[in-house]
Amino acid sequence: MANTDLVISRHADVRAVLADERFAVPVAEGGARAGTLAWLRGAVCRFSEGAAHDRRLSVVVRSLDEADPAFLRRRAGERVLAGEAPDLAPISALGEALGVTDLDALAGAVPAAASGYLTGNGRDGADAAVATLARLLGPGPDEEVANRIAVYMQAYEATAGLVRKALPASRRPEARGFPIEAVIAETLRFDPPVPAMRRVAREAAAVGDHEIAAGATVTLDLRAANRDPAVFAGPDRFDPARREPRHLTFGAGRRPCPGADQAVRLAAGVVEALNELESVR
């Protein structure tokens, strides 16, 4: 009997779903009033498929191509050392790299807009924050502006969560002597800040031992997949020296994260700065 709601946890099976066009992301509806959270979700690549996704992704990739990862790393760290909040410094650094003129307005709007970016249920002020970001990152066609905003939504979500996980990991005895990027890579495997992804089966499909019904929602357990003993030796051991296949935290297959390098570099700059501040207290 086919499953209508399923958790997939084996590394090979998660990779298979991520590579299979029969499994789509949950798509957000379009058509909402411009400058609102619902408009943003309905116009970005993260919540779309097919030609719309490819077109929107190209806007994100063009923006990321303008953001030198080494610059992002350095400026995020410098901003933390200068007293900026660790969750906002990456946004300000990214805004600097992309030529945003009002960084205070950017840093003020991104958290409110991001509060409902994944779920559609933002806190009070989310719509106003999206409207502010549209003004800051415009002018241009609605879809282009929305996906410029998406760059900051993804950066805020990914980097803040990664810093929260990587900071204590960087202070583990096992992390001593390793570059912070290696510690972050192992943190992404060992304790992913986003522990699961969802996909919807567009048609009936078999993955590993699972028979999946058309329309079923599939949860991909990244935490379990990243500790699959069939792939990772001593999977419950934190080891920045690992050389096994890449973790799945940034996705794989059809839709890998386009900003993975930038997220790691931003987090590295913040974590190094926080450790430097801690060492002088």
C-alpha atoms as a printed R data frame, in Angstrom:
    type eleno elety resid chain resno      x      y       z
1   ATOM     1    CA   MET     A     1  0.000  0.000   0.000
2   ATOM     2    CA   ALA     A     2  1.355  3.419  -0.973
3   ATOM     3    CA   ASN     A     3  2.168  5.947   1.733
4   ATOM     4    CA   THR     A     4  0.321  9.282   1.686
5   ATOM     5    CA   ASP     A     5  2.620 10.926   4.271
6   ATOM     6    CA   LEU     A     6  6.144  9.664   4.695
7   ATOM     7    CA   VAL     A     7  9.474 10.461   6.343
8   ATOM     8    CA   ILE     A     8 12.534  9.450   4.311
9   ATOM     9    CA   SER     A     9 15.794  9.214   6.222
10  ATOM    10    CA   ARG     A    10 18.334  7.109   4.286
11  ATOM    11    CA   HIS     A    11 20.996  9.201   2.561
12  ATOM    12    CA   ALA     A    12 20.570  7.430  -0.776
13  ATOM    13    CA   ASP     A    13 16.785  7.787  -0.694
14  ATOM    14    CA   VAL     A    14 16.915 11.480   0.212
15  ATOM    15    CA   ARG     A    15 19.345 12.087  -2.657
16  ATOM    16    CA   ALA     A    16 17.062 10.167  -4.990
17  ATOM    17    CA   VAL     A    17 14.051 12.321  -4.098
18  ATOM    18    CA   LEU     A    18 16.039 15.528  -4.478
19  ATOM    19    CA   ALA     A    19 17.120 14.458  -7.975
20  ATOM    20    CA   ASP     A    20 13.712 13.236  -9.142
21  ATOM    21    CA   GLU     A    21 11.440 15.580 -11.126
22  ATOM    22    CA   ARG     A    22  8.419 13.671  -9.859
23  ATOM    23    CA   PHE     A    23  8.926 15.374  -6.480
24  ATOM    24    CA   ALA     A    24  8.187 19.116  -6.321
25  ATOM    25    CA   VAL     A    25  8.560 21.751  -3.656
26  ATOM    26    CA   PRO     A    26  5.299 22.964  -2.081
27  ATOM    27    CA   VAL     A    27  4.388 25.843  -4.404
28  ATOM    28    CA   ALA     A    28  3.129 29.183  -3.044
29  ATOM    29    CA   GLU     A    29  0.212 30.756  -4.878
30  ATOM    30    CA   GLY     A    30  0.823 33.917  -6.867
31  ATOM    31    CA   GLY     A    31 -1.409 36.872  -7.549
32  ATOM    32    CA   ALA     A    32 -1.259 38.646  -4.193
33  ATOM    33    CA   ARG     A    33 -0.958 42.408  -3.900
34  ATOM    34    CA   ALA     A    34  2.575 43.587  -4.685
35  ATOM    35    CA   GLY     A    35  4.757 44.442  -1.711
36  ATOM    36    CA   THR     A    36  3.168 41.947   0.682
37  ATOM    37    CA   LEU     A    37  4.515 38.752   2.209
38  ATOM    38    CA   ALA     A    38  2.081 36.661   0.143
39  ATOM    39    CA   TRP     A    39  3.274 38.425  -3.025
40  ATOM    40    CA   LEU     A    40  6.895 37.728  -2.128
41  ATOM    41    CA   ARG     A    41  6.324 34.023  -1.502
42  ATOM    42    CA   GLY     A    42  4.347 33.674  -4.706
43  ATOM    43    CA   ALA     A    43  7.062 35.294  -6.828
44  ATOM    44    CA   VAL     A    44 10.322 33.715  -5.615
45  ATOM    45    CA   CYS     A    45 12.231 30.704  -6.859
46  ATOM    46    CA   ARG     A    46 12.125 28.846  -3.546
47  ATOM    47    CA   PHE     A    47  8.392 28.224  -3.750
48  ATOM    48    CA   SER     A    48  8.092 27.632  -7.501
49  ATOM    49    CA   GLU     A    49  8.802 24.949 -10.065
50  ATOM    50    CA   GLY     A    50  9.472 24.586 -13.782
51  ATOM    51    CA   ALA     A    51 10.155 27.557 -16.023
52  ATOM    52    CA   ALA     A    52  9.092 30.042 -13.350
53  ATOM    53    CA   HIS     A    53 11.641 28.590 -10.948
54  ATOM    54    CA   ASP     A    54 14.438 28.699 -13.517
55  ATOM    55    CA   ARG     A    55 13.666 32.286 -14.492
56  ATOM    56    CA   ARG     A    56 13.513 33.433 -10.886
57  ATOM    57    CA   LEU     A    57 16.623 31.503  -9.884
58  ATOM    58    CA   SER     A    58 18.600 33.363 -12.536
59  ATOM    59    CA   VAL     A    59 17.898 36.633 -10.685
60  ATOM    60    CA   VAL     A    60 19.182 35.137  -7.422
61  ATOM    61    CA   VAL     A    61 22.302 33.750  -9.103
62  ATOM    62    CA   ARG     A    62 23.088 37.095 -10.750
63  ATOM    63    CA   SER     A    63 22.874 38.817  -7.370
64  ATOM    64    CA   LEU     A    64 25.042 36.216  -5.670
65  ATOM    65    CA   ASP     A    65 27.632 36.481  -8.446
66  ATOM    66    CA   GLU     A    66 28.117 40.134  -7.427
67  ATOM    67    CA   ALA     A    67 28.827 39.186  -3.799
68  ATOM    68    CA   ASP     A    68 32.451 38.111  -3.405
69  ATOM    69    CA   PRO     A    69 32.528 35.433  -0.663
70  ATOM    70    CA   ALA     A    70 35.856 36.670   0.725
71  ATOM    71    CA   PHE     A    71 34.436 40.198   1.070
72  ATOM    72    CA   LEU     A    72 31.322 38.844   2.785
73  ATOM    73    CA   ARG     A    73 33.419 36.875   5.275
74  ATOM    74    CA   ARG     A    74 35.632 39.825   6.123
75  ATOM    75    CA   ARG     A    75 32.876 42.415   6.425
76  ATOM    76    CA   ALA     A    76 30.561 40.194   8.465
77  ATOM    77    CA   GLY     A    77 33.359 39.652  10.963
78  ATOM    78    CA   GLU     A    78 34.334 43.316  11.055
79  ATOM    79    CA   ARG     A    79 30.754 44.337  11.689
80  ATOM    80    CA   VAL     A    80 30.412 41.948  14.620
81  ATOM    81    CA   LEU     A    81 33.684 43.217  16.082
82  ATOM    82    CA   ALA     A    82 32.318 46.766  15.737
83  ATOM    83    CA   GLY     A    83 29.264 45.829  17.796
84  ATOM    84    CA   GLU     A    84 26.625 44.885  15.227
85  ATOM    85    CA   ALA     A    85 24.291 42.044  16.214
86  ATOM    86    CA   PRO     A    86 25.532 38.659  14.925
87  ATOM    87    CA   ASP     A    87 22.243 37.925  13.151
88  ATOM    88    CA   LEU     A    88 22.241 41.281  11.342
89  ATOM    89    CA   ALA     A    89 25.924 41.629  10.414
90  ATOM    90    CA   PRO     A    90 25.634 39.116   7.522
91  ATOM    91    CA   ILE     A    91 22.678 41.029   6.080
92  ATOM    92    CA   SER     A    92 24.564 44.319   6.274
93  ATOM    93    CA   ALA     A    93 27.662 42.747   4.712
94  ATOM    94    CA   LEU     A    94 25.577 41.330   1.881
95  ATOM    95    CA   GLY     A    95 23.880 44.689   1.395
96  ATOM    96    CA   GLU     A    96 27.279 46.374   1.183
97  ATOM    97    CA   ALA     A    97 28.421 43.890  -1.440
98  ATOM    98    CA   LEU     A    98 25.273 44.442  -3.507
99  ATOM    99    CA   GLY     A    99 25.299 48.227  -3.285
100 ATOM   100    CA   VAL     A   100 22.344 48.851  -0.958
101 ATOM   101    CA   THR     A   101 22.501 52.484   0.142
102 ATOM   102    CA   ASP     A   102 20.395 52.342   3.336
103 ATOM   103    CA   LEU     A   103 21.824 49.445   5.341
104 ATOM   104    CA   ASP     A   104 19.958 50.424   8.509
105 ATOM   105    CA   ALA     A   105 16.610 50.135   6.726
106 ATOM   106    CA   LEU     A   106 17.700 46.831   5.189
107 ATOM   107    CA   ALA     A   107 18.709 45.348   8.551
108 ATOM   108    CA   GLY     A   108 15.508 46.599  10.131
109 ATOM   109    CA   ALA     A   109 13.202 45.115   7.498
110 ATOM   110    CA   VAL     A   110 14.768 41.721   6.805
111 ATOM   111    CA   PRO     A   111 13.965 40.014  10.162
112 ATOM   112    CA   ALA     A   112 10.307 41.045  10.066
113 ATOM   113    CA   ALA     A   113  9.878 39.903   6.478
114 ATOM   114    CA   ALA     A   114 11.753 36.671   7.169
115 ATOM   115    CA   SER     A   115  9.460 35.841  10.095
116 ATOM   116    CA   GLY     A   116  6.845 34.552   7.663
117 ATOM   117    CA   TYR     A   117  8.921 33.740   4.613
118 ATOM   118    CA   LEU     A   118  8.862 29.973   5.115
119 ATOM   119    CA   THR     A   119  5.347 29.597   6.489
120 ATOM   120    CA   GLY     A   120  3.403 32.530   5.091
121 ATOM   121    CA   ASN     A   121  2.423 33.585   8.612
122 ATOM   122    CA   GLY     A   122  4.604 36.525   9.504
123 ATOM   123    CA   ARG     A   123  4.577 38.622  12.642
124 ATOM   124    CA   ASP     A   124  2.956 42.040  12.771
125 ATOM   125    CA   GLY     A   125  4.739 44.326  10.353
126 ATOM   126    CA   ALA     A   126  5.819 41.608   7.918
127 ATOM   127    CA   ASP     A   127  3.931 43.112   4.987
128 ATOM   128    CA   ALA     A   128  5.291 46.583   5.733
129 ATOM   129    CA   ALA     A   129  8.807 45.130   5.905
130 ATOM   130    CA   VAL     A   130  8.402 43.476   2.499
131 ATOM   131    CA   ALA     A   131  7.180 46.795   1.078
132 ATOM   132    CA   THR     A   132 10.262 48.517   2.527
133 ATOM   133    CA   LEU     A   133 12.543 45.920   0.954
134 ATOM   134    CA   ALA     A   134 10.794 46.299  -2.395
135 ATOM   135    CA   ARG     A   135 11.538 50.038  -2.311
136 ATOM   136    CA   LEU     A   136 15.153 49.496  -1.242
137 ATOM   137    CA   LEU     A   137 15.879 46.840  -3.839
138 ATOM   138    CA   GLY     A   138 13.882 48.275  -6.714
139 ATOM   139    CA   PRO     A   139 13.079 49.540  -9.189
140 ATOM   140    CA   GLY     A   140 12.413 46.749 -11.615
141 ATOM   141    CA   PRO     A   141  9.840 44.183 -12.666
142 ATOM   142    CA   ASP     A   142  8.012 42.689  -9.688
143 ATOM   143    CA   GLU     A   143  9.531 39.239 -10.169
144 ATOM   144    CA   GLU     A   144 13.083 40.590 -10.274
145 ATOM   145    CA   VAL     A   145 12.593 42.729  -7.182
146 ATOM   146    CA   ALA     A   146 11.015 39.808  -5.306
147 ATOM   147    CA   ASN     A   147 13.979 37.563  -6.030
148 ATOM   148    CA   ARG     A   148 16.451 40.243  -5.006
149 ATOM   149    CA   ILE     A   149 14.587 40.265  -1.689
150 ATOM   150    CA   ALA     A   150 14.769 36.456  -1.648
151 ATOM   151    CA   VAL     A   151 18.570 36.632  -1.520
152 ATOM   152    CA   TYR     A   152 18.328 38.376   1.872
153 ATOM   153    CA   MET     A   153 15.566 36.085   3.129
154 ATOM   154    CA   GLN     A   154 17.694 33.023   2.411
155 ATOM   155    CA   ALA     A   155 20.834 34.640   3.817
156 ATOM   156    CA   TYR     A   156 19.124 35.660   7.048
157 ATOM   157    CA   GLU     A   157 17.470 32.283   7.578
158 ATOM   158    CA   ALA     A   158 20.470 30.150   6.643
159 ATOM   159    CA   THR     A   159 23.236 32.188   8.239
160 ATOM   160    CA   ALA     A   160 21.593 32.984  11.577
161 ATOM   161    CA   GLY     A   161 20.712 29.333  12.134
162 ATOM   162    CA   LEU     A   162 24.147 28.199  11.056
163 ATOM   163    CA   VAL     A   163 25.892 30.623  13.429
164 ATOM   164    CA   ARG     A   164 23.764 29.379  16.339
165 ATOM   165    CA   LYS     A   165 24.882 25.820  15.638
166 ATOM   166    CA   ALA     A   166 28.476 26.479  14.573
167 ATOM   167    CA   LEU     A   167 29.483 28.765  17.458
168 ATOM   168    CA   PRO     A   168 29.287 26.082  20.182
169 ATOM   169    CA   ALA     A   169 30.674 23.517  17.731
170 ATOM   170    CA   SER     A   170 33.724 25.724  17.141
171 ATOM   171    CA   ARG     A   171 34.480 25.539  20.875
172 ATOM   172    CA   ARG     A   172 34.400 21.753  21.052
173 ATOM   173    CA   PRO     A   173 37.747 20.046  21.710
174 ATOM   174    CA   GLU     A   174 37.396 18.197  18.391
175 ATOM   175    CA   ALA     A   175 37.358 21.508  16.512
176 ATOM   176    CA   ARG     A   176 40.752 22.703  17.725
177 ATOM   177    CA   GLY     A   177 43.272 23.263  14.951
178 ATOM   178    CA   PHE     A   178 40.760 23.141  12.115
179 ATOM   179    CA   PRO     A   179 39.812 26.053   9.840
180 ATOM   180    CA   ILE     A   180 36.422 27.451  10.762
181 ATOM   181    CA   GLU     A   181 35.057 26.480   7.334
182 ATOM   182    CA   ALA     A   182 35.840 22.821   8.080
183 ATOM   183    CA   VAL     A   183 34.100 23.128  11.452
184 ATOM   184    CA   ILE     A   184 31.066 24.673   9.756
185 ATOM   185    CA   ALA     A   185 30.964 21.935   7.115
186 ATOM   186    CA   GLU     A   186 30.888 19.284   9.833
187 ATOM   187    CA   THR     A   187 28.299 21.270  11.783
188 ATOM   188    CA   LEU     A   188 26.079 21.288   8.706
189 ATOM   189    CA   ARG     A   189 26.298 17.502   8.639
190 ATOM   190    CA   PHE     A   190 26.225 16.796  12.362
191 ATOM   191    CA   ASP     A   191 23.579 19.285  13.492
192 ATOM   192    CA   PRO     A   192 21.898 20.950  10.487
193 ATOM   193    CA   PRO     A   193 20.167 24.242  11.274
194 ATOM   194    CA   VAL     A   194 17.327 23.216   8.944
195 ATOM   195    CA   PRO     A   195 16.805 19.542   9.812
196 ATOM   196    CA   ALA     A   196 14.238 18.633   7.148
197 ATOM   197    CA   MET     A   197 12.835 19.501   3.722
198 ATOM   198    CA   ARG     A   198  9.471 18.716   2.200
199 ATOM   199    CA   ARG     A   199  8.532 17.543  -1.249
200 ATOM   200    CA   VAL     A   200  5.188 16.669  -2.853
201 ATOM   201    CA   ALA     A   201  4.873 13.648  -5.156
202 ATOM   202    CA   ARG     A   202  3.455 14.761  -8.512
203 ATOM   203    CA   GLU     A   203  2.781 11.136  -9.412
204 ATOM   204    CA   ALA     A   204  3.083  7.727  -7.795
205 ATOM   205    CA   ALA     A   205  6.726  6.778  -7.318
206 ATOM   206    CA   ALA     A   206  8.949  4.185  -5.692
207 ATOM   207    CA   VAL     A   207 12.005  5.325  -3.704
208 ATOM   208    CA   GLY     A   208 14.078  2.613  -2.075
209 ATOM   209    CA   ASP     A   209 11.630  0.433  -0.186
210 ATOM   210    CA   HIS     A   210  8.928  3.107  -0.202
211 ATOM   211    CA   GLU     A   211  5.851  3.251  -2.446
212 ATOM   212    CA   ILE     A   212  4.714  6.862  -2.527
213 ATOM   213    CA   ALA     A   213  1.242  7.891  -3.650
214 ATOM   214    CA   ALA     A   214  0.591 10.793  -5.996
215 ATOM   215    CA   GLY     A   215 -0.064 13.919  -3.943
216 ATOM   216    CA   ALA     A   216  1.739 12.603  -0.862
217 ATOM   217    CA   THR     A   217  3.868 14.982   1.164
218 ATOM   218    CA   VAL     A   218  7.329 13.569   1.766
219 ATOM   219    CA   THR     A   219  9.519 14.826   4.612
220 ATOM   220    CA   LEU     A   220 13.235 14.445   3.974
221 ATOM   221    CA   ASP     A   221 14.981 13.953   7.325
222 ATOM   222    CA   LEU     A   222 18.317 15.658   6.684
223 ATOM   223    CA   ARG     A   223 19.590 15.069  10.208
224 ATOM   224    CA   ALA     A   224 19.153 11.315   9.845
225 ATOM   225    CA   ALA     A   225 20.466 11.233   6.267
226 ATOM   226    CA   ASN     A   226 23.582 13.147   7.305
227 ATOM   227    CA   ARG     A   227 24.246 10.489   9.947
228 ATOM   228    CA   ASP     A   228 23.541  7.465   7.759
229 ATOM   229    CA   PRO     A   229 26.131  4.843   8.785
230 ATOM   230    CA   ALA     A   230 26.073  3.477   5.238
231 ATOM   231    CA   VAL     A   231 27.720  6.744   4.134
232 ATOM   232    CA   PHE     A   232 29.471  8.275   7.154
233 ATOM   233    CA   ALA     A   233 31.931  6.363   9.329
234 ATOM   234    CA   GLY     A   234 31.204  6.964  13.019
235 ATOM   235    CA   PRO     A   235 28.243  9.168  12.077
236 ATOM   236    CA   ASP     A   236 27.618 10.357  15.649
237 ATOM   237    CA   ARG     A   237 31.215 11.568  16.015
238 ATOM   238    CA   PHE     A   238 31.906 15.264  15.349
239 ATOM   239    CA   ASP     A   239 34.918 15.232  13.026
240 ATOM   240    CA   PRO     A   240 35.915 18.299  10.945
241 ATOM   241    CA   ALA     A   241 38.493 16.168   9.114
242 ATOM   242    CA   ARG     A   242 35.851 14.095   7.327
243 ATOM   243    CA   ARG     A   243 36.277 13.309   3.647
244 ATOM   244    CA   GLU     A   244 33.047 11.401   3.031
245 ATOM   245    CA   PRO     A   245 30.419 12.534   0.489
246 ATOM   246    CA   ARG     A   246 28.918 15.950   1.075
247 ATOM   247    CA   HIS     A   247 26.142 16.419   3.601
248 ATOM   248    CA   LEU     A   248 22.657 17.108   2.221
249 ATOM   249    CA   THR     A   249 21.868 20.193   4.294
250 ATOM   250    CA   PHE     A   250 22.215 22.515   1.296
251 ATOM   251    CA   GLY     A   251 20.228 20.181  -0.920
252 ATOM   252    CA   ALA     A   252 21.357 18.211  -3.972
253 ATOM   253    CA   GLY     A   253 20.094 17.078  -7.322
254 ATOM   254    CA   ARG     A   254 17.653 19.414  -9.060
255 ATOM   255    CA   ARG     A   255 17.718 22.288  -6.586
256 ATOM   256    CA   PRO     A   256 20.949 22.712  -4.633
257 ATOM   257    CA   CYS     A   257 21.232 25.920  -2.643
258 ATOM   258    CA   PRO     A   258 22.720 28.599  -4.930
259 ATOM   259    CA   GLY     A   259 24.140 30.570  -1.981
260 ATOM   260    CA   ALA     A   260 25.842 27.780  -0.044
261 ATOM   261    CA   ASP     A   261 29.341 29.258  -0.357
262 ATOM   262    CA   GLN     A   262 28.160 32.714   0.640
263 ATOM   263    CA   ALA     A   263 26.276 31.354   3.669
264 ATOM   264    CA   VAL     A   264 29.335 29.440   4.892
265 ATOM   265    CA   ARG     A   265 31.627 32.433   4.446
266 ATOM   266    CA   LEU     A   266 29.244 34.808   6.223
267 ATOM   267    CA   ALA     A   267 28.860 32.375   9.108
268 ATOM   268    CA   ALA     A   268 32.629 31.861   9.269
269 ATOM   269    CA   GLY     A   269 33.223 35.588   9.594
270 ATOM   270    CA   VAL     A   270 30.646 35.913  12.369
271 ATOM   271    CA   VAL     A   271 31.798 32.863  14.333
272 ATOM   272    CA   GLU     A   272 35.460 33.886  14.174
273 ATOM   273    CA   ALA     A   273 34.571 37.382  15.380
274 ATOM   274    CA   LEU     A   274 32.446 36.080  18.259
275 ATOM   275    CA   ASN     A   275 35.262 33.769  19.339
276 ATOM   276    CA   GLU     A   276 37.708 36.666  19.157
277 ATOM   277    CA   LEU     A   277 35.448 38.777  21.358
278 ATOM   278    CA   GLU     A   278 35.080 35.910  23.807
279 ATOM   279    CA   SER     A   279 38.848 35.450  24.032
280 ATOM   280    CA   VAL     A   280 39.429 39.038  25.191
281 ATOM   281    CA   ARG     A   281 36.774 39.079  27.907
